[in-house]
Amino acid sequence: MDEVEAVFKATFEKNGVRIDEDALATAAESTAGYAYLIQLVGYNVWRAAQVRAGMEFDAISAGDVDKGVAAARREFERTVLETAIAHLPKTAMEYLVAMSEDALASSTGEIASRLGVSASSLSAARKLLVSRQIIEPTARGYVGFSIPFMREYLVENRKALLARYGVEV
């Protein structure tokens, strides 16, 4: 995250705006190093400071960072995460939800076990999710999420996402 912190700090300072180290670290960490999130967080933090202090502000507060990060996260969920999973077949969505139970990489065998099917019956869903760059192989027999915060989004919205397919949780 040092590179992201450096970019944020340079951009703010170039425009005569101060930010303390803790707020800077929070902003940088919230991006997971993902280019689009860096843009969203930077824009929304800047906007939060403008709303709080007017157009001629000279500092970004921790509150500005908190508000900016929250706004960026909502926009990221809507424009990236929701778009990525839109129109997935039911099996692919169930695959993702089963993956979301793991803290790190998921065993394809364990995913199949959770869904009560054979691993081979999920190969088409896995292939689709890899081709859409939602997941990626991490080692033989293991997959992980390719998009930051996808796991958290699936966990937070599990019930609503599965309800789209008539699945009650």
N, CA, C and O of each residue as an XYZ file, in Angstrom:
676
protein
N       0.803     -1.203      0.000
C       0.000      0.000      0.000
C       0.845      1.267      0.000
O       0.327      2.374     -0.150
N       2.147      1.091      0.169
C       3.026      2.265      0.190
C       2.910      3.079     -1.094
O       2.920      4.309     -1.057
N       2.799      2.392     -2.230
C       2.680      3.094     -3.510
C       1.386      3.889     -3.580
O       1.377      5.021     -4.064
N       0.292      3.302     -3.099
C      -1.003      3.991     -3.119
C      -0.947      5.195     -2.183
O      -1.421      6.275     -2.536
N      -0.373      5.019     -0.996
C      -0.219      6.150     -0.070
C       0.578      7.273     -0.730
O       0.221      8.445     -0.610
N       1.650      6.916     -1.422
C       2.499      7.922     -2.070
C       1.730      8.687     -3.139
O       1.870      9.903     -3.267
N       0.917      7.965     -3.907
C       0.121      8.619     -4.955
C      -0.891      9.574     -4.338
O      -1.014     10.721     -4.768
N      -1.619      9.096     -3.326
C      -2.591      9.966     -2.660
C      -1.902     11.197     -2.060
O      -2.341     12.328     -2.269
N      -0.835     10.963     -1.325
C      -0.145     12.069     -0.656
C       0.362     13.094     -1.674
O       0.193     14.297     -1.478
N       0.976     12.625     -2.749
C       1.498     13.533     -3.780
C       0.378     14.335     -4.418
O       0.526     15.534     -4.658
N      -0.738     13.684     -4.692
C      -1.873     14.375     -5.317
C      -2.429     15.443     -4.385
O      -2.685     16.571     -4.806
N      -2.614     15.086     -3.122
C      -3.154     16.056     -2.163
C      -2.190     17.227     -1.968
O      -2.595     18.389     -2.012
N      -0.917     16.913     -1.754
C       0.061     17.969     -1.499
C       0.243     18.885     -2.711
O       0.440     20.091     -2.558
N       0.177     18.313     -3.906
C       0.291     19.117     -5.131
C      -0.809     20.172     -5.189
O      -0.642     21.238     -5.781
N      -1.928     19.850     -4.563
C      -3.060     20.773     -4.545
C      -3.160     21.554     -3.232
O      -4.191     22.163     -2.947
N      -2.086     21.535     -2.433
C      -2.040     22.311     -1.203
C      -2.911     21.774     -0.085
O      -3.357     22.531      0.778
N      -3.159     20.464     -0.096
C      -4.044     19.851      0.894
C      -3.242     18.885      1.764
O      -2.483     18.059      1.256
N      -3.422     18.998      3.083
C      -2.741     18.118      4.030
C      -3.646     16.939      4.386
O      -4.872     17.030      4.324
N      -3.003     15.829      4.762
C      -3.721     14.661      5.276
C      -2.791     13.975      6.263
O      -1.607     13.789      5.984
N      -3.331     13.597      7.426
C      -2.445     12.952      8.406
C      -2.182     11.510      7.993
O      -2.909     10.935      7.183
N      -1.130     10.940      8.565
C      -0.655      9.610      8.164
C      -1.685      8.508      8.386
O      -1.801      7.600      7.563
N      -2.434      8.576      9.486
C      -3.450      7.547      9.755
C      -4.567      7.591      8.718
O      -4.990      6.555      8.206
N      -5.041      8.793      8.413
C      -6.102      8.937      7.412
C      -5.599      8.497      6.037
O      -6.330      7.868      5.272
N      -4.361      8.829      5.735
C      -3.745      8.426      4.471
C      -3.667      6.906      4.375
O      -3.985      6.327      3.336
N      -3.247      6.265      5.454
C      -3.149      4.800      5.467
C      -4.524      4.162      5.304
O      -4.669      3.176      4.582
N      -5.527      4.715      5.968
C      -6.892      4.191      5.847
C      -7.384      4.293      4.410
O      -7.947      3.338      3.875
N      -7.176      5.430      3.793
C      -7.604      5.625      2.401
C      -6.915      4.623      1.483
O      -7.561      4.000      0.641
N      -5.607      4.470      1.645
C      -4.852      3.565      0.782
C      -5.285      2.119      0.979
O      -5.498      1.395      0.007
N      -5.414      1.697      2.229
C      -5.809      0.310      2.511
C      -7.192     -0.020      1.956
O      -7.448     -1.161      1.569
N      -8.066      0.948      1.916
C      -9.435      0.705      1.446
C      -9.502      0.391     -0.043
O     -10.539     -0.054     -0.536
N      -8.412      0.617     -0.761
C      -8.410      0.393     -2.212
C      -7.971     -1.007     -2.606
O      -8.203     -1.430     -3.739
N      -7.341     -1.732     -1.693
C      -6.764     -3.052     -1.973
C      -5.812     -2.989     -3.178
O      -5.540     -4.008     -3.814
N      -5.311     -1.790     -3.483
C      -4.396     -1.621     -4.598
C      -5.056     -1.719     -5.968
O      -4.367     -1.761     -6.987
N      -6.375     -1.755     -6.000
C      -7.145     -1.919     -7.236
C      -7.306     -0.547     -7.895
O      -7.845      0.376     -7.283
N      -6.844     -0.411     -9.136
C      -6.761      0.889     -9.801
C      -8.078      1.674     -9.769
O      -8.082      2.860     -9.438
N      -9.174      1.033    -10.105
C     -10.450      1.747    -10.126
C     -10.839      2.213     -8.721
O     -11.387      3.303     -8.558
N     -10.561      1.397     -7.716
C     -10.861      1.798     -6.338
C      -9.968      2.954     -5.904
O     -10.410      3.803     -5.131
N      -8.739      3.011     -6.371
C      -7.869      4.142     -6.055
C      -8.503      5.426     -6.569
O      -8.539      6.435     -5.865
N      -9.001      5.383     -7.794
C      -9.669      6.559     -8.362
C     -10.927      6.917     -7.581
O     -11.149      8.081     -7.248
N     -11.752      5.909     -7.290
C     -13.003      6.159     -6.570
C     -12.756      6.726     -5.176
O     -13.400      7.693     -4.768
N     -11.825      6.122     -4.455
C     -11.547      6.590     -3.101
C     -10.984      8.010     -3.143
O     -11.431      8.873     -2.387
N     -10.023      8.256     -4.005
C      -9.451      9.601     -4.109
C     -10.508     10.646     -4.415
O     -10.573     11.685     -3.758
N     -11.329     10.370     -5.406
C     -12.389     11.312     -5.780
C     -13.358     11.543     -4.630
O     -13.682     12.687     -4.311
N     -13.823     10.465     -4.005
C     -14.845     10.591     -2.963
C     -14.305     11.201     -1.667
O     -15.039     11.895     -0.964
N     -13.057     10.958     -1.349
C     -12.442     11.607     -0.185
C     -12.335     13.108     -0.449
O     -12.671     13.925      0.408
N     -11.868     13.457     -1.632
C     -11.748     14.870     -2.016
C     -13.120     15.540     -1.952
O     -13.259     16.640     -1.418
N     -14.111     14.877     -2.493
C     -15.486     15.420     -2.512
C     -16.022     15.585     -1.092
O     -16.675     16.585     -0.796
N     -15.759     14.627     -0.215
C     -16.224     14.728      1.175
C     -15.601     15.946      1.861
O     -16.270     16.639      2.627
N     -14.323     16.205      1.586
C     -13.666     17.379      2.168
C     -14.283     18.666      1.633
O     -14.459     19.626      2.384
N     -14.611     18.694      0.353
C     -15.259     19.874     -0.233
C     -16.630     20.123      0.375
O     -16.987     21.266      0.662
N     -17.384     19.077      0.568
C     -18.720     19.214      1.149
C     -18.604     19.737      2.584
O     -19.380     20.596      3.002
N     -17.643     19.220      3.323
C     -17.458     19.635      4.718
C     -16.951     21.067      4.834
O     -17.464     21.844      5.640
N     -15.948     21.422      4.034
C     -15.240     22.684      4.260
C     -15.355     23.696      3.128
O     -14.816     24.798      3.237
N     -16.037     23.353      2.056
C     -16.132     24.273      0.927
C     -15.024     24.019     -0.085
O     -14.147     23.183      0.130
N     -15.079     24.743     -1.174
C     -14.168     24.518     -2.292
C     -12.706     24.810     -1.943
O     -11.807     24.228     -2.551
N     -12.456     25.680     -0.997
C     -11.089     26.092     -0.675
C     -10.585     25.421      0.612
O     -10.091     26.108      1.506
N     -10.702     24.122      0.714
C     -10.238     23.421      1.903
C      -8.724     23.190      1.816
O      -8.153     23.165      0.726
N      -8.081     23.023      2.984
C      -6.636     22.816      2.984
C      -6.211     21.539      3.714
O      -5.020     21.259      3.852
N      -7.204     20.766      4.182
C      -6.874     19.526      4.880
C      -7.986     18.506      4.692
O      -9.159     18.853      4.549
N      -7.593     17.255      4.695
C      -8.542     16.149      4.639
C      -8.550     15.507      6.019
O      -7.503     15.138      6.552
N      -9.734     15.381      6.587
C      -9.860     14.822      7.931
C     -10.111     13.317      7.872
O     -10.404     12.762      6.814
N      -9.990     12.672      9.029
C     -10.318     11.247      9.128
C     -11.787     11.033      8.771
O     -12.136     10.030      8.148
N     -12.639     11.963      9.159
C     -14.061     11.879      8.810
C     -14.282     11.954      7.308
O     -15.132     11.251      6.763
N     -13.517     12.806      6.642
C     -13.607     12.894      5.175
C     -13.230     11.558      4.545
O     -13.866     11.098      3.597
N     -12.179     10.945      5.092
C     -11.738      9.645      4.572
C     -12.825      8.602      4.802
O     -13.149      7.835      3.895
N     -13.389      8.567      6.001
C     -14.444      7.593      6.298
C     -15.634      7.751      5.353
O     -16.138      6.767      4.811
N     -16.075      8.979      5.161
C     -17.215      9.237      4.260
C     -16.855      8.914      2.818
O     -17.649      8.312      2.095
N     -15.669      9.312      2.403
C     -15.235      9.055      1.033
C     -15.081      7.578      0.734
O     -15.473      7.111     -0.335
N     -14.511      6.843      1.673
C     -14.335      5.404      1.489
C     -15.691      4.712      1.425
O     -15.890      3.828      0.592
N     -16.627      5.099      2.292
C     -17.959      4.488      2.279
C     -18.667      4.752      0.948
O     -19.288      3.851      0.383
N     -18.574      5.979      0.453
C     -19.205      6.312     -0.831
C     -18.535      5.539     -1.972
O     -19.213      5.039     -2.869
N     -17.215      5.445     -1.934
C     -16.481      4.714     -2.977
C     -16.864      3.241     -2.951
O     -17.048      2.626     -4.002
N     -16.983      2.681     -1.771
C     -17.334      1.264     -1.645
C     -18.725      0.989     -2.206
O     -18.930     -0.009     -2.896
N     -19.686      1.874     -1.913
C     -21.049      1.704     -2.472
C     -21.023      1.754     -4.001
O     -21.664      0.943     -4.669
N     -20.285      2.705     -4.538
C     -20.200      2.823     -5.996
C     -19.484      1.618     -6.601
O     -19.887      1.128     -7.656
N     -18.444      1.142     -5.956
C     -17.710     -0.029     -6.426
C     -18.613     -1.267     -6.423
O     -18.586     -2.063     -7.362
N     -19.394     -1.421     -5.384
C     -20.319     -2.555     -5.318
C     -21.320     -2.506     -6.465
O     -21.614     -3.522     -7.095
N     -21.838     -1.310     -6.723
C     -22.845     -1.159     -7.775
C     -22.251     -1.312     -9.172
O     -22.819     -2.003    -10.017
N     -21.123     -0.676     -9.416
C     -20.590     -0.633    -10.780
C     -19.680     -1.806    -11.136
O     -19.589     -2.187    -12.303
N     -19.009     -2.379    -10.142
C     -18.069     -3.466    -10.433
C     -18.600     -4.812     -9.955
O     -18.765     -5.735    -10.754
N     -18.867     -4.928     -8.665
C     -19.249     -6.234     -8.123
C     -20.592     -6.697     -8.669
O     -20.718     -7.827     -9.141
N     -21.581     -5.841     -8.605
C     -22.907     -6.243     -9.086
C     -22.897     -6.498    -10.588
O     -23.560     -7.420    -11.064
N     -22.161     -5.698    -11.329
C     -22.051     -5.905    -12.775
C     -21.377     -7.245    -13.080
O     -21.780     -7.952    -14.004
N     -20.355     -7.586    -12.302
C     -19.625     -8.840    -12.532
C     -20.516    -10.064    -12.342
O     -20.366    -11.053    -13.058
N     -21.431    -10.008    -11.394
C     -22.249    -11.184    -11.109
C     -23.627    -11.142    -11.765
O     -24.398    -12.097    -11.663
N     -23.929    -10.050    -12.427
C     -25.229     -9.937    -13.099
C     -25.375    -11.040    -14.148
O     -24.431    -11.344    -14.877
N     -26.531    -11.616    -14.214
C     -26.897    -12.601    -15.231
C     -26.115    -13.915    -15.147
O     -26.025    -14.650    -16.130
N     -25.556    -14.204    -13.981
C     -24.899    -15.503    -13.827
C     -25.953    -16.590    -13.702
O     -27.024    -16.353    -13.144
N     -25.662    -17.776    -14.215
C     -26.559    -18.898    -13.970
C     -26.578    -19.244    -12.478
O     -25.640    -18.927    -11.746
N     -27.636    -19.884    -12.047
C     -27.811    -20.244    -10.644
C     -26.620    -21.023    -10.087
O     -26.161    -20.739     -8.981
N     -26.127    -21.981    -10.826
C     -25.009    -22.801    -10.350
C     -23.771    -21.946    -10.097
O     -23.057    -22.168     -9.120
N     -23.513    -20.982    -10.955
C     -22.349    -20.111    -10.786
C     -22.508    -19.242     -9.536
O     -21.545    -19.033     -8.797
N     -23.717    -18.738     -9.301
C     -23.943    -17.932     -8.097
C     -23.795    -18.786     -6.843
O     -23.214    -18.337     -5.855
N     -24.307    -19.998     -6.872
C     -24.155    -20.894     -5.725
C     -22.675    -21.204     -5.487
O     -22.233    -21.299     -4.342
N     -21.926    -21.360     -6.556
C     -20.481    -21.615     -6.465
C     -19.805    -20.455     -5.734
O     -19.006    -20.669     -4.822
N     -20.129    -19.229     -6.140
C     -19.529    -18.052     -5.513
C     -19.898    -17.952     -4.037
O     -19.047    -17.665     -3.195
N     -21.149    -18.186     -3.735
C     -21.598    -18.109     -2.345
C     -20.895    -19.177     -1.505
O     -20.509    -18.918     -0.365
N     -20.731    -20.365     -2.063
C     -20.008    -21.425     -1.353
C     -18.547    -21.018     -1.137
O     -17.984    -21.293     -0.078
N     -17.939    -20.379     -2.111
C     -16.565    -19.889     -1.970
C     -16.448    -18.845     -0.868
O     -15.442    -18.787     -0.161
N     -17.483    -18.022     -0.727
C     -17.414    -16.909      0.224
C     -17.293    -17.371      1.676
O     -17.009    -16.562      2.559
N     -17.505    -18.653      1.928
C     -17.375    -19.182      3.283
C     -15.911    -19.334      3.713
O     -15.620    -19.489      4.900
N     -15.000    -19.290      2.748
C     -13.578    -19.463      3.048
C     -12.893    -18.113      3.203
O     -13.200    -17.156      2.492
N     -11.957    -18.057      4.148
C     -11.226    -16.816      4.386
C     -10.221    -16.519      3.274
O      -9.984    -15.359      2.937
N      -9.636    -17.567      2.712
C      -8.648    -17.369      1.655
C      -9.070    -18.163      0.422
O     -10.224    -18.078      0.002
N      -8.171    -18.920     -0.155
C      -8.495    -19.724     -1.334
C      -9.463    -20.837     -0.962
O      -9.482    -21.317      0.172
N     -10.260    -21.233     -1.937
C     -11.256    -22.283     -1.729
C     -10.873    -23.541     -2.486
O     -10.450    -23.480     -3.641
N     -11.023    -24.675     -1.831
C     -10.814    -25.961     -2.472
C     -12.029    -26.257     -3.356
O     -13.170    -26.157     -2.903
N     -11.784    -26.619     -4.605
C     -12.903    -26.924     -5.497
C     -13.667    -28.154     -5.001
O     -14.879    -28.255     -5.191
N     -12.963    -29.075     -4.374
C     -13.620    -30.245     -3.788
C     -14.526    -29.860     -2.630
O     -15.623    -30.402     -2.491
N     -14.078    -28.932     -1.802
C     -14.880    -28.470     -0.664
C     -16.112    -27.695     -1.154
O     -17.189    -27.816     -0.571
N     -15.959    -26.911     -2.209
C     -17.104    -26.190     -2.781
C     -18.159    -27.197     -3.219
O     -19.342    -27.038     -2.917
N     -17.731    -28.229     -3.928
C     -18.654    -29.276     -4.386
C     -19.332    -29.946     -3.194
O     -20.537    -30.198     -3.222
N     -18.574    -30.229     -2.167
C     -19.125    -30.863     -0.966
C     -20.192    -29.966     -0.328
O     -21.254    -30.449      0.066
N     -19.918    -28.688     -0.227
C     -20.890    -27.749      0.345
C     -22.185    -27.714     -0.465
O     -23.275    -27.553      0.083
N     -22.041    -27.868     -1.775
C     -23.212    -27.811     -2.647
C     -23.859    -29.182     -2.826
O     -24.921    -29.288     -3.438
N     -23.228    -30.231     -2.297
C     -23.779    -31.576     -2.375
C     -23.760    -32.173     -3.768
O     -24.650    -32.940     -4.135
N     -22.737    -31.819     -4.549
C     -22.605    -32.332     -5.922
C     -21.160    -32.772     -6.148
O     -20.290    -32.539     -5.309
N     -20.921    -33.400     -7.275
C     -19.556    -33.797     -7.615
C     -18.786    -32.586     -8.140
O     -19.368    -31.672     -8.723
N     -17.484    -32.593     -7.927
C     -16.645    -31.499     -8.408
C     -16.731    -31.367     -9.926
O     -16.723    -30.257    -10.457
N     -16.813    -32.492    -10.618
C     -16.872    -32.440    -12.090
C     -18.147    -31.767    -12.580
O     -18.151    -31.176    -13.660
N     -19.225    -31.842    -11.811
C     -20.471    -31.205    -12.240
C     -20.402    -29.682    -12.154
O     -21.267    -28.986    -12.686
N     -19.372    -29.168    -11.482
C     -19.218    -27.717    -11.337
C     -18.188    -27.126    -12.297
O     -17.921    -25.925    -12.256
N     -17.614    -27.956    -13.154
C     -16.538    -27.464    -14.022
C     -17.013    -26.362    -14.971
O     -16.256    -25.432    -15.250
N     -18.235    -26.444    -15.466
C     -18.738    -25.398    -16.369
C     -18.913    -24.077    -15.620
O     -18.583    -23.012    -16.144
N     -19.431    -24.150    -14.396
C     -19.600    -22.933    -13.594
C     -18.237    -22.316    -13.278
O     -18.054    -21.105    -13.393
N     -17.288    -23.158    -12.880
C     -15.941    -22.680    -12.576
C     -15.318    -22.026    -13.801
O     -14.741    -20.943    -13.708
N     -15.435    -22.680    -14.938
C     -14.866    -22.149    -16.180
C     -15.483    -20.792    -16.529
O     -14.772    -19.873    -16.934
N     -16.801    -20.664    -16.372
C     -17.479    -19.395    -16.649
C     -16.966    -18.293    -15.714
O     -16.673    -17.184    -16.160
N     -16.862    -18.600    -14.435
C     -16.414    -17.606    -13.460
C     -14.966    -17.185    -13.704
O     -14.618    -16.020    -13.515
N     -14.132    -18.118    -14.119
C     -12.749    -17.782    -14.462
C     -12.726    -16.927    -15.728
O     -11.995    -15.938    -15.788
N     -13.512    -17.291    -16.734
C     -13.507    -16.531    -17.994
C     -14.036    -15.114    -17.806
O     -13.634    -14.197    -18.521
N     -14.939    -14.935    -16.840
C     -15.459    -13.588    -16.547
C     -14.588    -12.851    -15.537
O     -14.928    -11.752    -15.100
N     -13.468    -13.458    -15.171
C     -12.467    -12.883    -14.266
C     -13.038    -12.520    -12.892
O     -12.623    -11.543    -12.269
N     -13.991    -13.323    -12.440
C     -14.548    -13.161    -11.099
C     -13.719    -13.970    -10.108
O     -13.503    -13.547     -8.972
N     -13.255    -15.146    -10.555
C     -12.370    -15.985     -9.751
C     -11.160    -16.354    -10.587
O     -11.135    -16.160    -11.802
N     -10.146    -16.898     -9.900
C      -8.944    -17.335    -10.595
C      -8.355    -18.534     -9.874
O      -8.465    -18.646     -8.653
N      -7.730    -19.432    -10.628
C      -7.048    -20.547     -9.974
C      -5.877    -19.999     -9.146
O      -5.146    -19.120     -9.604
N      -5.706    -20.520     -7.934
C      -4.597    -20.087     -7.088
C      -3.561    -21.201     -6.927
O      -2.389    -20.929     -6.667
N      -3.987    -22.430     -7.079
C      -3.143    -23.626     -7.035
C      -4.003    -24.757     -7.593
O      -5.209    -24.591     -7.776
N      -3.402    -25.869     -7.854
C      -4.178    -26.994     -8.382
C      -5.303    -27.352     -7.399
O      -5.055    -27.682     -6.239
N      -6.552    -27.276     -7.900
C      -7.705    -27.613     -7.073
C      -8.185    -26.494     -6.166
O      -9.046    -26.717     -5.314
N      -7.645    -25.298     -6.333
C      -8.036    -24.157     -5.495
C      -8.332    -22.931     -6.352
O      -7.706    -22.717     -7.391
N      -9.285    -22.137     -5.905
C      -9.636    -20.894     -6.583
C      -9.781    -19.781     -5.546
O     -10.035    -20.031     -4.368
N      -9.614    -18.560     -6.013
C      -9.794    -17.381     -5.164
C     -10.513    -16.306     -5.951
O     -10.619    -16.386     -7.175
N     -11.001    -15.310     -5.253
C     -11.680    -14.200     -5.917
C     -10.670    -13.304     -6.610
O      -9.614    -13.006     -6.054
N     -10.991    -12.873     -7.823
C     -10.118    -11.991     -8.595
C     -10.390    -10.522     -8.298
O      -9.524     -9.671     -8.502
N     -11.580    -10.229     -7.822
C     -12.001     -8.845     -7.605
C     -12.021     -8.571     -6.102
O     -12.643     -9.315     -5.344
N     -11.346     -7.509     -5.670
C     -11.342     -7.212     -4.241
C     -12.757     -6.979     -3.708
O     -13.616     -6.427     -4.396
N     -12.970     -7.405     -2.495
C     -14.211     -7.210     -1.748
C     -15.396     -8.019     -2.275
O     -16.520     -7.839     -1.807
N     -15.159     -8.906     -3.243
C     -16.244     -9.754     -3.736
C     -16.734    -10.676     -2.622
O     -17.940    -10.835     -2.431
N     -15.808    -11.277     -1.892
C     -16.193    -12.187     -0.802
C     -17.100    -11.468      0.195
O     -18.158    -11.982      0.559
N     -16.688    -10.290      0.631
C     -17.470     -9.535      1.607
C     -18.851     -9.179      1.063
O     -19.849     -9.242      1.781
N     -18.896     -8.807     -0.206
C     -20.171     -8.457     -0.836
C     -21.102     -9.670     -0.861
O     -22.291     -9.549     -0.566
N     -20.569    -10.822     -1.207
C     -21.380    -12.038     -1.249
C     -21.882    -12.423      0.143
O     -23.034    -12.827      0.301
N     -21.031    -12.298      1.132
C     -21.434    -12.623      2.505
C     -22.534    -11.677      2.977
O     -23.538    -12.111      3.541
N     -22.337    -10.385      2.741
C     -23.302     -9.378      3.193
C     -24.643     -9.488      2.475
O     -25.677     -9.140      3.045
N     -24.637     -9.965      1.236
C     -25.853     -9.963      0.417
C     -26.322    -11.364      0.035
O     -27.136    -11.523     -0.874
N     -25.819    -12.357      0.715
C     -26.078    -13.770      0.388
C     -27.560    -14.068      0.180
O     -27.954    -14.623     -0.845
N     -28.355    -13.701      1.141
C     -29.784    -14.025      1.089
C     -30.458    -13.401     -0.142
O     -31.191    -14.080     -0.861
N     -30.212    -12.136     -0.375
C     -30.823    -11.439     -1.517
C     -30.316    -11.985     -2.852
O     -31.082    -12.113     -3.807
N     -29.027    -12.305     -2.913
C     -28.465    -12.826     -4.159
C     -29.057    -14.181     -4.513
O     -29.411    -14.424     -5.666
N     -29.167    -15.063     -3.529
C     -29.746    -16.383     -3.785
C     -31.252    -16.305     -4.033
O     -31.803    -17.125     -4.767
N     -31.911    -15.333     -3.428
C     -33.344    -15.166     -3.648
C     -33.679    -14.865     -5.113
O     -34.777    -15.169     -5.580
N     -32.735    -14.274     -5.823
C     -32.936    -14.014     -7.253
C     -33.199    -15.288     -8.031
O     -33.825    -15.271     -9.091
N     -32.706    -16.403     -7.483
C     -32.840    -17.698     -8.138
C     -33.880    -18.580     -7.457
O     -33.985    -19.772     -7.747
N     -34.646    -17.981     -6.551
C     -35.669    -18.732     -5.841
C     -35.143    -19.623     -4.746
O     -35.832    -20.543     -4.306
N     -33.909    -19.359     -4.293
C     -33.292    -20.156     -3.235
C     -33.478    -19.433     -1.906
O     -33.071    -18.283     -1.746
N     -34.095    -20.124     -0.964
C     -34.251    -19.552      0.379
C     -33.080    -19.983      1.238
O     -32.587    -21.105      1.131
N     -32.648    -19.077      2.086
C     -31.523    -19.395      2.970
C     -31.993    -19.365      4.412
O     -31.202    -19.605      5.324
